[in-house]
Amino acid sequence: MAYERGLLKQFGNEAETIGTKYLEDLGYQIIERNFYAKKLGEIDIIASRDGVLHFVEVKSANADFDPVYNLTPKKLRRVINSTHYYLKSKNLDVEFCIDALIIRQGSVELIENVTL
């Protein structure tokens, strides 16, 4: 069980590294990775582009299903709450959006404003 969790964590970290590189190639500046808001959740990537902060949830899978289905309403609520916590804790009043990066067997898709 612990071995499986370790492999999943490694797979997730690799996906986030792919996502970070993808965003940088698109002109995003990476601000932070794996921001943890106690009791709220984690934000995988925080990036900036054109004066907008982007809070990015990375979803990937090493299976036959589409990882976009792991972006559940519960997960989105956690990301939204963590985003508000981040902004408050940093005393920021800036334009922001919540995005998703879906990584499927080597391809990457950026879905902007997933909470609209």
Secondary structure, 3 states (H helix, E strand, C coil): CHHHHHHHHHHHHHHHHHHHHHHHHCCCEEEEEEEEECCCEEEEEEEEECCEEEEEEEEEECCCCCHHHHCCHHHHHHHHHHHHHHHHHCCCCCCEEEEEEEEECCEEEEECCCCC
